[in-house]
Each structure stands twice: as structure tokens, then as C-alpha cells.
Amino acid sequence: VQLRDVDRANWEACTAIRPAREQERFVAPVAFYLCLCLYEQRWRPLAICAGEAIVGFVMWAVDPADGSHWIGGLVIDARRQRQGHGRAAVAALLERFRAAGATEAALSYQPENERARALYASLGFRETGERADGEVVARLGLR
Ligand SMILES: CC(C)(COP(=O)(O)OP(=O)(O)OC[C@H]1O[C@@H](n2cnc3c(N)ncnc32)[C@H](O)[C@@H]1OP(=O)(O)O)[C@@H](O)C(=O)NCCC(=O)NCCS
């Protein structure tokens, strides 16, 4: 996959990305994430592309307190799941973080989100015992 900036040409296609109905409790709608990025100016949005198709959405932010690079709002469209896109998108983002000199990546997920937990654990994220907004926090050292 490729991670592309969200812009005038693709923002609307991003809002059409939807998880499966039973996954809706794990994430907010992409339109909400885009507003968060626009108005709070903390998170930065990225479109996850496979060829010309937009298959997912993710955003990232740097915690000014400790410099850790956070991943948030990851959603792969229900019709494009289980094709390796989620894993590839997180791996590509971690590569960007490393290239930017980041020392640690972080993210959070709802404790019952087994798919997310398995994906992140297989990439090396380890739960720290912290909680953020009721979610489990996991971190990965980048060097
Ligand atoms: C979690 C999510 C992003 C995974 O995306 P995906 O493209 O389907 O994942 P991949 O195909 O790259 O699979 C990566 C890993 O995820 C896990 N996984 C994916 N689907 C799974 C399933 N049905 N059951 C169990 N584990 C699963 C596995 O560990 C898998 O590794 P494998 O390829 O070795 O089996 C996707 O299911 C999604 O958008 N879910 C709804 C939104 C959400 O929960 N986002 C995360 C918020 S923290």
C-alpha cells in the first residue's frame, strides 16, 4: 500500500471508508477523524491506497510530552479487509516514523478489539498497562 496525504481530490473518498457493522463500535467515522485533524491540528490524516483505490484511513500525531509517535483512527474498508492492507499500512507508517528519527511508536485500542490487538502484537507492540480514554495502550521501540 501507499500512504497519501488527504487533499481536495481524495477527502470525500476517504469518508466512504467503512468498517464492518460489528466493528463500528471500535472506531469513529472517518469524517469525524478528518474534522479532528482539521480543527484540533494535532493529528495528521493519511489515505491508505492500493493502486488507485483508497482502501483505508489512518492518522498520526506526536506527543509533545515524550516525542512518541501515535497511530490512530486506523480503518480498512470492510470489503478490503484480510488482504494485508492493515498490516502494510502500519508497517509503512512505522517506516516513516523511523525515517523521521522517532524513537517510539504508540497506539491504543479497545480491549475487546481482538483483530487490532493481534495485528499490533504481531508487529511488536507491547501493552504497557497505561490506559487512554478507556483504551489499552501499546508501545513499540523504534531503535
Ligand atoms: C484491524 C484492521 C485495521 C485490520 O486490517 P486488515 O487489512 O483486515 O488486516 P490484515 O489483512 O493486514 O491482517 C493483519 C493481521 O490482523 C489480524 N487479523 C485480521 N483479520 C483478522 C480476523 N478476522 N481474526 C483475527 N485476526 C485478524 C491478524 O493478526 C492478521 O495477521 P495475519 O495476516 O498473519 O493473519 C481492520 O480489521 C479494521 O479496519 N477493523 C475495524 C476498525 C478497527 O478496529 N481499527 C483499529 C482501531 S485500534
The ligand as an ORCA input file, in Angstrom:
! r2SCAN-3c Opt
* xyz 0 1
  C      -7.994     -4.070     12.388
  C      -7.970     -3.845     10.874
  C      -7.399     -2.461     10.590
  C      -7.071     -4.923     10.236
  O      -6.961     -4.625      8.856
  P      -6.809     -5.807      7.753
  O      -6.383     -5.150      6.491
  O      -8.023     -6.623      7.738
  O      -5.627     -6.648      8.408
  P      -4.553     -7.541      7.625
  O      -5.228     -8.245      6.478
  O      -3.352     -6.718      7.336
  O      -4.241     -8.608      8.743
  C      -3.234     -8.318      9.690
  C      -3.416     -9.111     10.949
  O      -4.603     -8.712     11.607
  C      -5.139     -9.802     12.311
  N      -6.439    -10.114     11.746
  C      -7.015     -9.604     10.614
  N      -8.236    -10.124     10.447
  C      -8.454    -10.971     11.476
  C      -9.537    -11.804     11.860
  N     -10.664    -11.903     11.123
  N      -9.435    -12.521     13.003
  C      -8.319    -12.453     13.754
  N      -7.235    -11.690     13.424
  C      -7.315    -10.957     12.310
  C      -4.185    -10.933     12.123
  O      -3.196    -10.842     13.120
  C      -3.572    -10.601     10.786
  O      -2.344    -11.226     10.653
  P      -2.185    -12.447      9.579
  O      -2.192    -11.764      8.233
  O      -0.864    -13.022      9.959
  O      -3.364    -13.357      9.789
  C      -9.376     -3.978     10.257
  O      -9.955     -5.202     10.688
  C     -10.316     -2.851     10.591
  O     -10.390     -1.827      9.893
  N     -11.108     -3.029     11.681
  C     -12.135     -2.054     12.065
  C     -11.535     -0.773     12.641
  C     -10.586     -1.057     13.777
  O     -10.881     -1.806     14.688
  N      -9.417     -0.391     13.708
  C      -8.409     -0.477     14.737
  C      -8.682      0.503     15.804
  S      -7.411      0.463     17.062
*
